[in-house]
Amino acid sequence: MGVVLYVKKHSLRCLRAEAFLARLGYGVKVVHTTDEELDALLIHFRQSPSRKMTLLYLFIDQRPVGGFGDIKSLERSGNLRRLIRGEV
């Protein structure tokens, strides 16, 4: 199961997301990228009206999960653990 967090450098929100996932004990690969690289990676997700711009983005097993707010919501519901375990 591959858990990858793409983050922009020098962002407090990104550092908080990294720390949050580490505190929960999830093995997450953090990829620091430039604004342009992250924008290029996420461009097709942003075309949907439901997707907002984000400074970071989490992928689990190459599936897009979302930004920091999405991560926290999934954790509160228990679904983040299920996604990481491959149960969803």
N, CA, C and O atoms as CSV, one atom per row, in Angstrom:
chain,resi,resn,atom,element,x,y,z
A,1,MET,N,N,0.866,-1.182,0.000
A,1,MET,CA,C,0.000,0.000,0.000
A,1,MET,C,C,0.898,1.227,0.000
A,1,MET,O,O,1.715,1.389,0.906
A,2,GLY,N,N,0.764,2.086,-0.991
A,2,GLY,CA,C,1.571,3.284,-1.072
A,2,GLY,C,C,0.800,4.505,-0.592
A,2,GLY,O,O,-0.249,4.841,-1.140
A,3,VAL,N,N,1.324,5.162,0.428
A,3,VAL,CA,C,0.716,6.377,0.955
A,3,VAL,C,C,1.703,7.511,0.706
A,3,VAL,O,O,2.791,7.539,1.281
A,4,VAL,N,N,1.307,8.451,-0.164
A,4,VAL,CA,C,2.199,9.532,-0.572
A,4,VAL,C,C,1.509,10.867,-0.324
A,4,VAL,O,O,0.363,11.074,-0.722
A,5,LEU,N,N,2.225,11.767,0.339
A,5,LEU,CA,C,1.732,13.110,0.592
A,5,LEU,C,C,2.596,14.080,-0.201
A,5,LEU,O,O,3.784,14.240,0.080
A,6,TYR,N,N,1.994,14.723,-1.190
A,6,TYR,CA,C,2.684,15.739,-1.974
A,6,TYR,C,C,2.470,17.083,-1.296
A,6,TYR,O,O,1.333,17.482,-1.047
A,7,VAL,N,N,3.558,17.779,-0.998
A,7,VAL,CA,C,3.459,19.052,-0.286
A,7,VAL,C,C,4.306,20.110,-0.974
A,7,VAL,O,O,5.302,19.811,-1.633
A,8,LYS,N,N,3.879,21.349,-0.801
A,8,LYS,CA,C,4.689,22.470,-1.260
A,8,LYS,C,C,5.659,22.836,-0.152
A,8,LYS,O,O,5.315,22.775,1.028
A,9,LYS,N,N,6.856,23.211,-0.527
A,9,LYS,CA,C,7.886,23.573,0.450
A,9,LYS,C,C,7.496,24.843,1.185
A,9,LYS,O,O,6.808,25.708,0.645
A,10,HIS,N,N,7.947,24.935,2.422
A,10,HIS,CA,C,7.794,26.140,3.239
A,10,HIS,C,C,6.335,26.488,3.525
A,10,HIS,O,O,5.979,27.665,3.580
A,11,SER,N,N,5.504,25.495,3.703
A,11,SER,CA,C,4.098,25.731,4.009
A,11,SER,C,C,3.797,25.185,5.405
A,11,SER,O,O,4.012,24.003,5.674
A,12,LEU,N,N,3.301,26.045,6.285
A,12,LEU,CA,C,2.958,25.625,7.640
A,12,LEU,C,C,1.864,24.565,7.621
A,12,LEU,O,O,1.913,23.608,8.394
A,13,ARG,N,N,0.892,24.726,6.753
A,13,ARG,CA,C,-0.200,23.746,6.645
A,13,ARG,C,C,0.343,22.374,6.237
A,13,ARG,O,O,-0.119,21.349,6.739
A,14,CYS,N,N,1.305,22.353,5.345
A,14,CYS,CA,C,1.895,21.091,4.907
A,14,CYS,C,C,2.665,20.430,6.059
A,14,CYS,O,O,2.584,19.217,6.253
A,15,LEU,N,N,3.409,21.238,6.814
A,15,LEU,CA,C,4.138,20.705,7.965
A,15,LEU,C,C,3.165,20.130,8.999
A,15,LEU,O,O,3.438,19.091,9.601
A,16,ARG,N,N,2.039,20.800,9.203
A,16,ARG,CA,C,1.033,20.319,10.143
A,16,ARG,C,C,0.436,18.993,9.670
A,16,ARG,O,O,0.193,18.096,10.478
A,17,ALA,N,N,0.202,18.872,8.376
A,17,ALA,CA,C,-0.344,17.623,7.836
A,17,ALA,C,C,0.651,16.482,8.008
A,17,ALA,O,O,0.267,15.376,8.389
A,18,GLU,N,N,1.923,16.743,7.731
A,18,GLU,CA,C,2.959,15.729,7.925
A,18,GLU,C,C,2.990,15.275,9.379
A,18,GLU,O,O,3.027,14.076,9.657
A,19,ALA,N,N,2.975,16.230,10.308
A,19,ALA,CA,C,3.034,15.920,11.734
A,19,ALA,C,C,1.779,15.145,12.169
A,19,ALA,O,O,1.872,14.206,12.960
A,20,PHE,N,N,0.625,15.536,11.659
A,20,PHE,CA,C,-0.636,14.871,11.987
A,20,PHE,C,C,-0.581,13.396,11.595
A,20,PHE,O,O,-0.918,12.526,12.398
A,21,LEU,N,N,-0.159,13.116,10.369
A,21,LEU,CA,C,-0.090,11.732,9.890
A,21,LEU,C,C,0.967,10.938,10.651
A,21,LEU,O,O,0.767,9.757,10.935
A,22,ALA,N,N,2.090,11.575,10.983
A,22,ALA,CA,C,3.144,10.901,11.747
A,22,ALA,C,C,2.653,10.562,13.152
A,22,ALA,O,O,2.924,9.474,13.661
A,23,ARG,N,N,1.936,11.489,13.778
A,23,ARG,CA,C,1.376,11.252,15.113
A,23,ARG,C,C,0.420,10.059,15.124
A,23,ARG,O,O,0.335,9.327,16.110
A,24,LEU,N,N,-0.291,9.876,14.026
A,24,LEU,CA,C,-1.219,8.755,13.922
A,24,LEU,C,C,-0.501,7.439,13.627
A,24,LEU,O,O,-1.102,6.366,13.689
A,25,GLY,N,N,0.792,7.533,13.305
A,25,GLY,CA,C,1.583,6.335,13.079
A,25,GLY,C,C,1.530,5.781,11.668
A,25,GLY,O,O,1.933,4.643,11.431
A,26,TYR,N,N,1.036,6.575,10.729
A,26,TYR,CA,C,0.974,6.113,9.352
A,26,TYR,C,C,2.323,6.310,8.666
A,26,TYR,O,O,2.944,7.366,8.791
A,27,GLY,N,N,2.765,5.297,7.947
A,27,GLY,CA,C,3.997,5.401,7.166
A,27,GLY,C,C,3.698,6.119,5.868
A,27,GLY,O,O,3.145,5.533,4.937
A,28,VAL,N,N,4.058,7.369,5.807
A,28,VAL,CA,C,3.726,8.203,4.656
A,28,VAL,C,C,5.008,8.686,3.999
A,28,VAL,O,O,5.911,9.188,4.668
A,29,LYS,N,N,5.079,8.532,2.693
A,29,LYS,CA,C,6.191,9.100,1.933
A,29,LYS,C,C,5.816,10.542,1.610
A,29,LYS,O,O,4.772,10.796,1.010
A,30,VAL,N,N,6.659,11.477,2.005
A,30,VAL,CA,C,6.403,12.894,1.756
A,30,VAL,C,C,7.253,13.330,0.571
A,30,VAL,O,O,8.470,13.145,0.559
A,31,VAL,N,N,6.592,13.913,-0.423
A,31,VAL,CA,C,7.275,14.405,-1.617
A,31,VAL,C,C,7.139,15.923,-1.627
A,31,VAL,O,O,6.039,16.460,-1.756
A,32,HIS,N,N,8.272,16.604,-1.491
A,32,HIS,CA,C,8.267,18.064,-1.544
A,32,HIS,C,C,8.327,18.488,-3.008
A,32,HIS,O,O,9.172,18.009,-3.764
A,33,THR,N,N,7.448,19.369,-3.398
A,33,THR,CA,C,7.373,19.782,-4.789
A,33,THR,C,C,7.249,21.298,-4.879
A,33,THR,O,O,6.990,21.976,-3.885
A,34,THR,N,N,7.433,21.796,-6.045
A,34,THR,CA,C,7.231,23.226,-6.283
A,34,THR,C,C,5.753,23.463,-6.573
A,34,THR,O,O,5.001,22.518,-6.809
A,35,ASP,N,N,5.345,24.717,-6.556
A,35,ASP,CA,C,3.967,25.066,-6.884
A,35,ASP,C,C,3.587,24.526,-8.254
A,35,ASP,O,O,2.499,23.976,-8.425
A,36,GLU,N,N,4.469,24.677,-9.225
A,36,GLU,CA,C,4.181,24.272,-10.589
A,36,GLU,C,C,4.040,22.756,-10.712
A,36,GLU,O,O,3.151,22.266,-11.408
A,37,GLU,N,N,4.915,22.017,-10.037
A,37,GLU,CA,C,4.847,20.551,-10.087
A,37,GLU,C,C,3.553,20.038,-9.454
A,37,GLU,O,O,2.893,19.152,-9.997
A,38,LEU,N,N,3.202,20.607,-8.299
A,38,LEU,CA,C,1.975,20.179,-7.634
A,38,LEU,C,C,0.757,20.572,-8.450
A,38,LEU,O,O,-0.195,19.800,-8.560
A,39,ASP,N,N,0.781,21.757,-9.018
A,39,ASP,CA,C,-0.317,22.190,-9.879
A,39,ASP,C,C,-0.497,21.244,-11.060
A,39,ASP,O,O,-1.623,20.867,-11.384
A,40,ALA,N,N,0.595,20.857,-11.702
A,40,ALA,CA,C,0.534,19.958,-12.854
A,40,ALA,C,C,-0.010,18.587,-12.442
A,40,ALA,O,O,-0.774,17.973,-13.186
A,41,LEU,N,N,0.381,18.115,-11.269
A,41,LEU,CA,C,-0.077,16.823,-10.775
A,41,LEU,C,C,-1.575,16.831,-10.501
A,41,LEU,O,O,-2.256,15.834,-10.744
A,42,LEU,N,N,-2.088,17.944,-10.000
A,42,LEU,CA,C,-3.474,18.005,-9.529
A,42,LEU,C,C,-4.443,18.641,-10.516
A,42,LEU,O,O,-5.638,18.722,-10.229
A,43,ILE,N,N,-3.969,19.089,-11.654
A,43,ILE,CA,C,-4.802,19.884,-12.554
A,43,ILE,C,C,-6.115,19.173,-12.911
A,43,ILE,O,O,-7.159,19.823,-12.956
A,44,HIS,N,N,-6.093,17.879,-13.161
A,44,HIS,CA,C,-7.324,17.195,-13.566
A,44,HIS,C,C,-8.289,16.996,-12.396
A,44,HIS,O,O,-9.483,16.801,-12.626
A,45,PHE,N,N,-7.809,17.038,-11.148
A,45,PHE,CA,C,-8.711,16.954,-10.000
A,45,PHE,C,C,-9.409,18.281,-9.752
A,45,PHE,O,O,-10.518,18.305,-9.219
A,46,ARG,N,N,-8.784,19.370,-10.125
A,46,ARG,CA,C,-9.332,20.699,-9.869
A,46,ARG,C,C,-10.408,21.087,-10.879
A,46,ARG,O,O,-11.126,22.064,-10.665
A,47,GLN,N,N,-10.529,20.350,-11.959
A,47,GLN,CA,C,-11.532,20.689,-12.965
A,47,GLN,C,C,-12.937,20.386,-12.469
A,47,GLN,O,O,-13.909,20.920,-13.002
A,48,SER,N,N,-13.054,19.547,-11.467
A,48,SER,CA,C,-14.352,19.249,-10.879
A,48,SER,C,C,-14.746,20.391,-9.945
A,48,SER,O,O,-13.910,20.863,-9.174
A,49,PRO,N,N,-16.002,20.849,-9.995
A,49,PRO,CA,C,-16.432,21.946,-9.119
A,49,PRO,C,C,-16.331,21.607,-7.636
A,49,PRO,O,O,-16.249,22.509,-6.803
A,50,SER,N,N,-16.334,20.321,-7.296
A,50,SER,CA,C,-16.263,19.934,-5.887
A,50,SER,C,C,-14.848,19.988,-5.334
A,50,SER,O,O,-14.663,19.943,-4.118
A,51,ARG,N,N,-13.859,20.084,-6.188
A,51,ARG,CA,C,-12.463,20.116,-5.753
A,51,ARG,C,C,-11.968,21.546,-5.650
A,51,ARG,O,O,-12.083,22.330,-6.592
A,52,LYS,N,N,-11.416,21.871,-4.491
A,52,LYS,CA,C,-10.864,23.207,-4.285
A,52,LYS,C,C,-9.349,23.170,-4.421
A,52,LYS,O,O,-8.749,22.095,-4.400
A,53,MET,N,N,-8.737,24.320,-4.559
A,53,MET,CA,C,-7.280,24.404,-4.617
A,53,MET,C,C,-6.721,23.976,-3.268
A,53,MET,O,O,-7.325,24.259,-2.233
A,54,THR,N,N,-5.591,23.305,-3.263
A,54,THR,CA,C,-5.010,22.833,-2.021
A,54,THR,C,C,-3.495,22.971,-2.073
A,54,THR,O,O,-2.896,22.927,-3.148
A,55,LEU,N,N,-2.882,23.137,-0.914
A,55,LEU,CA,C,-1.434,23.255,-0.828
A,55,LEU,C,C,-0.759,21.900,-0.720
A,55,LEU,O,O,0.449,21.786,-0.927
A,56,LEU,N,N,-1.525,20.886,-0.400
A,56,LEU,CA,C,-0.980,19.545,-0.261
A,56,LEU,C,C,-2.014,18.562,-0.773
A,56,LEU,O,O,-3.189,18.898,-0.917
A,57,TYR,N,N,-1.574,17.365,-1.044
A,57,TYR,CA,C,-2.513,16.365,-1.534
A,57,TYR,C,C,-2.024,14.986,-1.134
A,57,TYR,O,O,-0.850,14.661,-1.306
A,58,LEU,N,N,-2.934,14.172,-0.599
A,58,LEU,CA,C,-2.615,12.824,-0.177
A,58,LEU,C,C,-3.147,11.826,-1.197
A,58,LEU,O,O,-4.293,11.915,-1.639
A,59,PHE,N,N,-2.298,10.883,-1.557
A,59,PHE,CA,C,-2.683,9.763,-2.415
A,59,PHE,C,C,-2.469,8.478,-1.626
A,59,PHE,O,O,-1.448,8.312,-0.957
A,60,ILE,N,N,-3.433,7.577,-1.709
A,60,ILE,CA,C,-3.297,6.263,-1.095
A,60,ILE,C,C,-3.448,5.233,-2.202
A,60,ILE,O,O,-4.484,5.156,-2.861
A,61,ASP,N,N,-2.423,4.459,-2.391
A,61,ASP,CA,C,-2.385,3.445,-3.443
A,61,ASP,C,C,-2.732,4.061,-4.799
A,61,ASP,O,O,-3.507,3.495,-5.570
A,62,GLN,N,N,-2.156,5.213,-5.075
A,62,GLN,CA,C,-2.313,5.979,-6.310
A,62,GLN,C,C,-3.718,6.521,-6.508
A,62,GLN,O,O,-4.058,6.962,-7.606
A,63,ARG,N,N,-4.543,6.497,-5.464
A,63,ARG,CA,C,-5.887,7.078,-5.529
A,63,ARG,C,C,-5.872,8.422,-4.814
A,63,ARG,O,O,-5.354,8.513,-3.701
A,64,PRO,N,N,-6.419,9.456,-5.414
A,64,PRO,CA,C,-6.437,10.764,-4.763
A,64,PRO,C,C,-7.377,10.757,-3.559
A,64,PRO,O,O,-8.505,10.269,-3.634
A,65,VAL,N,N,-6.889,11.306,-2.452
A,65,VAL,CA,C,-7.686,11.365,-1.230
A,65,VAL,C,C,-8.117,12.795,-0.944
A,65,VAL,O,O,-9.297,13.049,-0.701
A,66,GLY,N,N,-7.178,13.727,-0.969
A,66,GLY,CA,C,-7.534,15.118,-0.748
A,66,GLY,C,C,-6.494,15.871,0.046
A,66,GLY,O,O,-5.378,15.399,0.263
A,67,GLY,N,N,-6.891,17.060,0.473
A,67,GLY,CA,C,-6.026,17.945,1.238
A,67,GLY,C,C,-6.151,17.708,2.731
A,67,GLY,O,O,-6.705,16.698,3.164
A,68,PHE,N,N,-5.631,18.647,3.522
A,68,PHE,CA,C,-5.561,18.479,4.969
A,68,PHE,C,C,-6.952,18.359,5.595
A,68,PHE,O,O,-7.159,17.524,6.475
A,69,GLY,N,N,-7.891,19.170,5.160
A,69,GLY,CA,C,-9.248,19.079,5.693
A,69,GLY,C,C,-9.873,17.727,5.423
A,69,GLY,O,O,-10.554,17.164,6.281
A,70,ASP,N,N,-9.639,17.207,4.226
A,70,ASP,CA,C,-10.150,15.877,3.865
A,70,ASP,C,C,-9.513,14.800,4.734
A,70,ASP,O,O,-10.194,13.875,5.176
A,71,ILE,N,N,-8.207,14.918,4.980
A,71,ILE,CA,C,-7.478,13.944,5.794
A,71,ILE,C,C,-8.047,13.919,7.210
A,71,ILE,O,O,-8.298,12.850,7.767
A,72,LYS,N,N,-8.248,15.098,7.787
A,72,LYS,CA,C,-8.773,15.174,9.155
A,72,LYS,C,C,-10.195,14.622,9.232
A,72,LYS,O,O,-10.536,13.927,10.189
A,73,SER,N,N,-11.018,14.921,8.245
A,73,SER,CA,C,-12.390,14.394,8.224
A,73,SER,C,C,-12.402,12.874,8.112
A,73,SER,O,O,-13.168,12.194,8.795
A,74,LEU,N,N,-11.554,12.358,7.253
A,74,LEU,CA,C,-11.474,10.902,7.092
A,74,LEU,C,C,-10.995,10.233,8.377
A,74,LEU,O,O,-11.483,9.161,8.734
A,75,GLU,N,N,-10.050,10.852,9.072
A,75,GLU,CA,C,-9.557,10.287,10.322
A,75,GLU,C,C,-10.654,10.283,11.383
A,75,GLU,O,O,-10.828,9.295,12.096
A,76,ARG,N,N,-11.396,11.391,11.488
A,76,ARG,CA,C,-12.482,11.471,12.476
A,76,ARG,C,C,-13.534,10.385,12.240
A,76,ARG,O,O,-14.091,9.834,13.190
A,77,SER,N,N,-13.798,10.086,10.984
A,77,SER,CA,C,-14.816,9.084,10.660
A,77,SER,C,C,-14.294,7.650,10.730
A,77,SER,O,O,-15.079,6.702,10.699
A,78,GLY,N,N,-12.974,7.485,10.823
A,78,GLY,CA,C,-12.379,6.148,10.824
A,78,GLY,C,C,-12.079,5.631,9.432
A,78,GLY,O,O,-11.526,4.542,9.280
A,79,ASN,N,N,-12.435,6.398,8.415
A,79,ASN,CA,C,-12.232,5.935,7.040
A,79,ASN,C,C,-10.790,6.043,6.560
A,79,ASN,O,O,-10.396,5.323,5.643
A,80,LEU,N,N,-9.991,6.931,7.161
A,80,LEU,CA,C,-8.587,7.035,6.736
A,80,LEU,C,C,-7.868,5.727,7.009
A,80,LEU,O,O,-7.139,5.227,6.153
A,81,ARG,N,N,-8.065,5.175,8.182
A,81,ARG,CA,C,-7.433,3.895,8.533
A,81,ARG,C,C,-7.879,2.795,7.555
A,81,ARG,O,O,-7.067,1.986,7.105
A,82,ARG,N,N,-9.170,2.780,7.238
A,82,ARG,CA,C,-9.686,1.766,6.301
A,82,ARG,C,C,-9.082,1.937,4.908
A,82,ARG,O,O,-8.751,0.953,4.246
A,83,LEU,N,N,-8.938,3.191,4.465
A,83,LEU,CA,C,-8.309,3.432,3.163
A,83,LEU,C,C,-6.873,2.956,3.140
A,83,LEU,O,O,-6.435,2.319,2.182
A,84,ILE,N,N,-6.138,3.269,4.200
A,84,ILE,CA,C,-4.724,2.878,4.256
A,84,ILE,C,C,-4.575,1.355,4.328
A,84,ILE,O,O,-3.623,0.796,3.782
A,85,ARG,N,N,-5.497,0.701,4.989
A,85,ARG,CA,C,-5.458,-0.773,5.065
A,85,ARG,C,C,-5.955,-1.444,3.794
A,85,ARG,O,O,-5.844,-2.661,3.650
A,86,GLY,N,N,-6.505,-0.653,2.865
A,86,GLY,CA,C,-7.020,-1.223,1.622
A,86,GLY,C,C,-8.404,-1.832,1.761
A,86,GLY,O,O,-8.808,-2.645,0.930
A,87,GLU,N,N,-9.135,-1.450,2.796
A,87,GLU,CA,C,-10.467,-2.005,3.030
A,87,GLU,C,C,-11.556,-1.271,2.282
A,87,GLU,O,O,-12.690,-1.747,2.226
A,88,VAL,N,N,-11.247,-0.144,1.715
A,88,VAL,CA,C,-12.252,0.663,1.001
A,88,VAL,C,C,-11.823,0.813,-0.430
A,88,VAL,O,O,-12.516,1.454,-1.219
